[in-house]
Amino acid sequence: MTTKNGDLLEQVKEATQSLTNWADVSNALFDSEAGLLTRAYPDPKDREEFMKTAEYKAIRRILTESIERSGLVAGAEPEKSGRFVVR
């Protein structure tokens, strides 16, 4: 496990621990602007390489477990964050 990937996996575990549905977990990981994986690997080619690692497989397991916990349909609705996004 490389240090960057290992650190990222720990950040993912910490960040997703309190999230109650899989949509929020997915957003925390893959959001195109603020997602943990997007920020860690802003270059798509680097992200593609990361997707071949054991750490990425562990991160996908976290998402899968979240889907199983919250239910595919019931967990698909993100909770309201109370934030306004202005673009």
C-alpha distances in whole Angstrom, upper triangle without the diagonal:
4,6,8,7,6,9,11,10,12,15,15,16,18,20,20,22,25,26,28,28,26,27,26,23,23,25,22,19,21,24,25,26,24,21,18,16,19,19,16,16,20,20,21,19,16,16,17,14,11,13,12,9,8,7,11,12,12,13,16,17,17,20,21,22,24,26,27,28,30,31,31,34,34,31,31,33,32,33,35,33,37,35,38,36,38,38
4,6,5,6,8,10,10,12,14,15,16,18,20,21,22,26,26,29,29,27,28,27,23,23,24,22,19,21,23,24,24,23,20,17,15,18,17,13,14,18,18,19,18,14,15,16,13,11,14,13,10,10,9,12,14,14,15,18,19,19,21,23,24,25,27,29,29,31,33,32,35,36,32,32,34,32,33,35,33,36,35,36,35,37,36
4,6,5,6,8,10,11,12,14,15,16,18,20,21,24,25,28,28,27,28,26,23,23,24,21,18,20,23,24,23,21,19,16,15,17,16,12,14,18,18,20,19,15,16,18,15,13,16,16,13,13,11,13,16,15,15,19,20,19,22,24,24,25,28,29,30,31,33,33,36,36,32,32,34,31,32,34,31,34,33,35,33,35,35
4,5,5,6,9,10,10,12,14,15,16,18,20,23,23,26,26,24,25,23,20,20,21,18,16,17,19,20,20,18,16,12,11,14,12,9,10,14,15,16,16,12,13,15,13,10,14,14,12,13,10,12,15,14,14,17,19,18,20,23,23,24,26,28,28,30,31,31,33,34,30,30,31,28,30,31,29,31,30,31,30,32,31
4,5,5,6,9,10,10,12,14,15,16,18,21,21,24,24,22,23,21,18,18,19,16,14,15,18,19,19,18,15,12,10,13,13,9,10,14,15,16,15,12,11,13,11,8,11,11,8,9,6,8,11,11,10,14,15,15,17,19,20,21,23,25,25,27,28,28,31,31,27,27,29,27,28,30,28,31,29,31,29,32,31
4,5,5,6,9,10,11,13,14,16,17,20,21,24,24,22,23,22,18,19,20,17,15,17,20,22,22,19,17,13,12,16,15,12,14,17,19,19,19,16,15,17,15,11,13,14,10,10,7,10,12,10,11,14,15,14,17,19,19,20,23,24,25,26,28,28,31,31,27,28,29,27,28,30,28,31,30,32,31,33,33
4,5,5,6,9,10,11,12,14,15,18,19,23,23,22,23,21,18,18,19,16,14,17,19,20,20,17,15,11,12,15,13,10,13,16,18,19,20,16,15,18,16,13,15,17,13,13,10,12,15,13,12,16,17,15,18,20,20,21,24,25,25,26,28,28,31,31,27,28,29,26,27,28,26,29,27,30,29,31,31
4,5,5,6,9,10,10,12,14,17,17,20,21,19,20,18,14,15,16,12,10,13,15,17,17,14,12,8,8,11,10,8,10,14,16,17,17,14,12,15,14,11,13,15,12,12,8,9,12,11,9,13,14,13,15,18,18,18,21,23,23,24,26,25,28,28,24,24,25,23,24,25,23,26,25,27,26,28,28
4,5,5,6,9,10,11,12,15,16,19,19,17,18,17,13,14,16,13,11,14,16,18,19,16,13,10,10,13,13,11,13,16,18,18,19,16,14,16,15,11,12,14,11,10,6,8,10,8,7,10,11,10,12,15,15,16,18,20,20,21,23,23,26,26,22,23,24,22,23,25,24,27,26,28,27,30,30
4,5,5,6,9,10,11,14,15,18,19,18,20,17,14,16,17,14,12,16,18,20,20,17,14,11,12,16,15,13,16,19,21,22,22,19,17,20,19,15,16,18,15,13,10,12,13,10,10,13,14,11,14,17,16,16,20,21,20,22,24,25,27,27,23,24,25,23,23,25,23,26,26,28,27,30,31
4,5,5,6,8,10,13,13,17,18,17,18,15,12,14,14,11,10,14,15,17,17,14,11,8,10,13,12,11,14,16,19,20,21,18,16,19,19,15,16,19,16,15,12,12,15,12,10,14,15,12,14,17,17,16,19,21,20,21,24,24,26,26,22,23,23,20,21,22,20,23,22,25,24,27,27
4,5,5,6,8,11,11,14,15,13,14,12,9,11,12,8,7,11,13,16,16,13,10,7,9,12,12,11,14,16,19,19,20,18,15,18,18,14,15,17,15,14,10,10,12,10,7,10,11,9,10,14,13,13,16,18,17,18,20,20,23,22,18,19,20,18,18,20,19,22,21,24,23,26,27
4,6,5,6,9,10,13,14,13,15,13,10,13,14,11,10,14,16,19,19,16,13,11,12,16,16,15,17,20,23,22,24,21,18,21,21,17,17,19,16,15,11,12,13,10,8,11,11,8,10,13,12,12,15,16,15,17,19,20,23,22,18,20,21,18,19,21,20,23,23,26,25,29,30
4,6,5,8,10,13,15,15,16,14,11,14,15,11,12,15,17,20,19,16,14,11,14,17,16,15,18,21,24,24,26,23,20,23,23,19,20,22,19,18,14,15,17,13,12,15,15,11,13,16,15,14,17,19,17,18,21,22,24,23,19,21,21,19,18,20,18,21,21,24,24,27,29
4,6,7,8,12,13,13,14,10,8,11,11,8,9,13,14,17,16,12,11,9,12,14,14,14,17,19,22,22,24,22,19,22,23,19,19,22,20,19,15,15,17,14,12,14,15,11,12,16,15,13,16,18,17,17,20,20,22,21,17,18,18,15,15,17,15,18,18,21,20,24,25
4,6,5,8,10,9,11,8,6,9,10,7,9,12,13,17,17,14,11,10,13,15,16,16,18,20,23,23,25,23,20,22,23,19,19,21,20,18,15,15,15,13,10,12,12,8,9,12,11,9,12,14,13,13,16,17,19,18,14,15,16,13,14,16,14,18,18,21,21,25,26
4,6,8,11,11,13,11,9,13,14,11,12,16,17,21,21,17,15,14,16,19,19,19,22,24,27,26,28,26,23,25,26,22,21,24,22,20,17,17,17,14,12,14,13,10,11,14,11,10,14,15,12,13,17,18,20,18,15,17,18,15,15,17,16,19,20,24,24,28,29
4,6,9,11,13,10,9,13,14,11,14,17,17,21,21,17,16,15,18,20,20,21,24,25,28,28,30,28,25,27,28,25,24,27,25,23,20,20,21,18,15,17,16,12,13,16,13,11,14,16,13,13,16,18,19,17,14,16,16,13,12,14,13,16,18,21,22,26,28
4,6,8,9,6,6,10,10,9,12,14,15,19,19,16,14,14,17,19,19,20,22,24,27,26,29,27,24,26,27,24,23,26,24,23,20,19,19,17,14,15,15,11,11,13,12,9,11,13,11,10,13,15,16,14,11,12,12,10,9,12,11,15,16,19,20,24,25
4,7,9,7,8,11,12,12,14,16,17,21,21,19,17,17,19,21,22,23,25,27,29,28,31,29,26,28,29,26,24,27,26,25,22,21,21,18,16,16,15,12,11,13,11,8,10,11,8,7,11,12,13,11,8,11,11,9,9,12,13,16,18,21,22,25,27
4,6,6,7,9,10,11,13,15,15,19,20,18,16,17,18,20,22,23,24,25,28,26,29,28,24,26,27,24,23,25,25,24,21,20,19,18,15,14,14,11,9,11,10,6,7,9,8,5,8,9,10,8,5,7,8,7,8,12,13,16,18,20,21,25,26
4,5,5,6,8,10,10,12,13,17,18,17,14,15,16,18,20,21,22,23,25,23,26,25,21,22,24,21,19,22,22,21,19,17,16,15,12,11,12,9,6,8,8,5,5,9,8,7,8,8,10,9,5,6,8,8,10,14,15,18,19,21,21,24,25
4,5,5,6,9,10,10,11,14,16,14,12,14,15,16,18,20,21,21,24,22,25,24,20,22,24,22,20,23,23,23,20,18,18,18,14,13,14,12,9,11,12,9,8,12,12,9,10,9,10,10,6,5,6,5,8,11,12,16,16,18,18,21,22
4,5,5,6,9,10,10,13,14,12,11,12,14,15,17,18,20,20,23,22,25,24,20,22,24,22,20,24,23,23,20,18,19,17,14,14,15,12,10,13,13,10,11,14,13,11,13,12,13,12,8,8,8,5,7,10,10,13,14,16,16,20,21
4,5,5,6,9,10,14,15,12,10,10,12,14,15,16,18,19,21,20,23,21,18,20,22,18,17,20,20,19,16,14,15,14,10,10,11,9,7,10,10,7,9,12,12,11,13,13,14,14,10,10,11,9,11,13,13,17,17,19,19,22,23
4,5,5,6,7,11,13,11,8,10,10,12,14,15,16,17,19,18,20,19,16,17,19,17,15,18,18,18,16,13,14,14,10,10,12,10,7,10,12,9,10,13,14,13,14,12,14,14,11,10,11,9,12,14,14,18,18,19,18,21,21
4,5,5,5,9,10,8,6,9,10,10,12,14,15,16,18,17,20,20,16,18,21,18,17,21,21,21,18,16,17,17,13,13,15,13,10,14,15,12,13,17,17,15,16,15,16,16,12,11,11,8,11,12,12,15,14,16,14,17,18
4,6,6,10,10,7,5,6,9,10,11,12,14,15,18,17,20,19,16,18,20,17,17,20,19,19,16,14,16,15,12,13,15,12,10,14,15,12,14,17,17,16,18,17,18,18,14,14,14,11,12,13,12,15,14,16,15,19,19
4,6,9,10,8,5,5,6,7,9,10,11,13,15,15,17,15,12,15,16,13,13,16,16,16,13,11,13,13,9,10,12,10,9,13,14,12,14,17,17,17,18,17,19,19,15,15,16,13,15,17,16,19,18,19,18,21,21
4,6,8,8,5,7,6,6,9,11,11,11,13,12,15,14,11,13,15,13,12,16,16,17,15,12,14,15,11,11,14,13,11,14,16,15,15,19,19,18,19,17,19,20,16,15,16,14,16,17,17,20,18,19,17,19,19
4,6,5,4,8,8,7,9,12,12,12,14,13,17,16,13,16,18,16,16,20,20,21,18,16,18,18,15,15,18,16,14,17,19,17,17,21,21,20,21,19,20,20,17,15,15,12,15,15,14,17,15,16,13,16,15
4,6,6,9,9,6,9,12,11,9,12,11,15,15,12,15,17,16,16,20,21,22,20,17,20,20,17,17,20,19,17,20,22,20,20,24,25,23,24,22,23,23,20,18,18,16,18,18,17,19,17,17,14,15,14
4,6,9,10,7,7,11,11,9,12,13,17,16,14,17,19,18,18,22,22,24,21,19,22,22,18,19,22,21,19,22,24,22,23,26,26,25,26,24,25,25,22,20,19,17,18,18,16,18,15,15,12,13,12
4,6,9,7,7,10,11,10,14,15,18,17,15,18,20,18,18,22,22,23,20,18,21,20,17,18,21,18,17,21,22,20,21,24,24,23,24,23,24,24,20,19,18,15,16,16,14,16,13,14,12,14,14
4,6,5,6,9,10,10,13,13,16,15,12,15,17,15,15,18,18,19,16,14,17,16,13,14,17,15,14,17,19,17,18,21,21,20,22,21,22,22,18,17,17,14,16,17,15,18,16,17,15,17,17
4,5,5,6,9,10,13,14,16,14,11,15,16,13,14,17,16,17,13,12,15,14,11,13,16,14,13,17,18,17,19,22,21,21,23,22,24,24,20,19,20,17,18,19,17,20,18,20,18,21,20
4,5,5,6,8,10,10,13,10,8,11,12,9,10,13,13,14,11,9,13,13,10,11,15,14,13,16,18,17,19,22,22,22,23,22,24,25,21,20,21,19,21,22,20,23,21,22,20,22,22
4,6,5,5,8,9,12,10,8,11,13,11,12,15,16,18,15,13,16,17,13,14,18,17,16,19,21,20,21,24,25,24,25,23,25,26,22,21,21,19,21,22,20,22,20,21,18,20,19
4,5,5,9,11,13,11,10,14,15,13,14,18,17,19,16,15,18,18,15,17,20,18,18,21,23,22,23,26,26,26,28,26,28,28,24,23,23,21,22,22,20,22,20,20,18,20,19
4,6,9,11,12,9,8,12,12,10,12,15,14,16,13,12,16,16,13,16,19,18,18,21,22,22,23,26,27,27,28,27,29,29,26,25,25,23,24,25,23,25,23,24,22,24,23
4,5,7,8,6,5,9,10,8,10,13,13,16,13,12,16,17,14,16,19,19,18,21,23,23,24,27,28,28,29,27,29,30,27,25,26,24,26,27,25,27,25,25,23,24,23
4,6,9,8,7,11,12,11,13,16,17,19,17,15,19,20,17,18,22,21,20,24,26,25,26,29,30,29,30,28,30,31,27,26,26,24,26,26,24,26,24,24,21,22,20
4,5,5,6,9,10,11,13,15,16,19,18,16,19,21,19,20,23,23,22,25,27,27,27,31,32,31,32,30,32,33,29,28,29,26,29,29,28,30,27,27,24,25,22
4,5,5,6,9,10,10,13,15,18,17,14,17,20,17,18,21,22,20,23,26,25,25,28,30,30,30,27,29,31,28,26,27,25,28,29,27,30,27,27,24,25,23
4,5,5,6,9,10,12,14,17,17,15,17,20,18,19,22,23,22,24,27,27,27,30,32,32,32,30,32,33,30,28,30,28,31,32,31,34,31,31,28,29,27
4,5,5,6,9,10,11,15,14,12,16,18,16,17,20,21,21,23,26,26,26,29,31,31,31,29,32,33,30,28,30,28,30,31,30,33,30,31,28,29,27
4,5,5,6,9,10,13,12,10,13,15,13,14,17,18,17,19,22,22,23,25,27,27,28,26,28,29,26,24,26,24,27,28,27,30,28,28,25,27,25
4,5,5,7,10,13,13,10,13,15,14,14,17,19,18,20,23,23,23,26,28,28,28,26,28,30,27,25,27,26,29,30,29,32,30,31,28,30,28
4,5,6,7,11,11,10,12,15,14,15,18,19,19,21,23,24,25,27,29,30,30,28,31,32,29,28,30,29,31,33,32,35,33,33,31,32,31
4,5,6,9,8,7,10,12,11,12,15,16,16,18,20,21,22,24,26,27,27,26,29,30,26,26,28,26,28,30,29,32,30,31,29,31,30
4,6,8,8,5,8,10,10,10,13,14,14,15,18,19,20,22,24,25,25,23,26,27,24,23,26,24,27,29,28,32,30,31,29,31,30
4,7,9,7,8,11,12,12,14,16,16,17,20,21,22,23,26,27,27,25,28,30,27,26,29,28,31,33,32,35,34,35,33,35,33
4,5,5,7,9,10,11,13,15,16,17,19,20,22,23,25,26,27,26,29,30,27,27,29,28,30,32,31,35,33,35,33,35,34
4,5,5,6,9,10,11,13,15,15,16,19,20,21,23,25,25,24,28,29,26,26,29,27,30,32,31,35,34,36,34,36,36
4,5,5,6,9,10,11,13,14,15,17,19,20,21,23,24,23,27,27,24,24,26,25,27,29,28,31,30,32,31,33,33
4,5,5,6,9,10,11,12,14,15,17,18,20,21,22,21,24,25,22,22,24,23,25,27,26,30,29,30,29,31,31
4,5,5,6,9,10,10,12,14,15,16,18,20,20,19,23,24,21,21,24,23,26,28,28,31,31,32,31,34,33
4,5,5,6,9,10,11,13,14,15,16,19,20,19,23,23,20,21,23,22,24,27,26,30,29,32,30,33,33
4,5,5,7,9,10,11,13,14,15,17,18,17,21,21,18,18,20,19,21,23,23,26,26,28,27,30,30
4,5,5,6,9,10,11,12,14,15,16,15,18,19,16,16,19,18,21,23,23,27,27,28,27,30,30
4,5,5,6,8,10,10,12,14,15,15,18,19,16,17,20,19,21,24,24,28,28,30,29,33,33
4,5,5,6,9,10,11,12,14,14,17,17,14,15,18,17,18,21,21,25,25,27,27,30,31
4,5,5,6,9,10,11,12,11,14,15,11,12,15,14,16,19,19,23,23,25,25,28,28
4,5,5,6,9,10,10,10,13,14,12,13,16,16,18,22,22,26,26,28,28,31,31
4,5,5,6,9,10,11,14,14,12,14,16,16,18,22,22,26,27,29,29,32,33
4,5,5,6,8,9,12,11,8,11,13,13,14,18,18,22,23,25,25,29,30
4,5,5,5,5,9,9,7,8,12,12,15,18,20,23,24,26,26,29,30
4,6,5,7,10,10,9,11,14,16,17,21,22,26,27,29,29,33,34
4,6,9,11,10,8,12,14,14,15,19,20,24,25,28,28,32,33
4,7,8,6,5,8,10,11,12,16,18,21,23,25,26,29,31
4,6,5,5,8,11,13,14,18,20,23,25,27,27,31,32
4,6,6,6,10,12,15,18,20,24,25,26,26,29,30
4,6,5,8,11,14,17,19,22,24,25,25,28,29
4,6,7,10,11,15,17,20,22,24,24,28,29
4,6,7,9,13,15,18,20,22,22,26,27
4,6,9,12,15,18,19,20,20,23,24
4,6,9,12,15,16,17,18,21,22
4,6,8,12,13,14,15,18,20
4,6,9,11,13,15,18,21
4,6,8,10,12,16,18
4,5,9,11,14,17
4,7,10,13,16
4,6,10,13
4,6,10
4,6
4
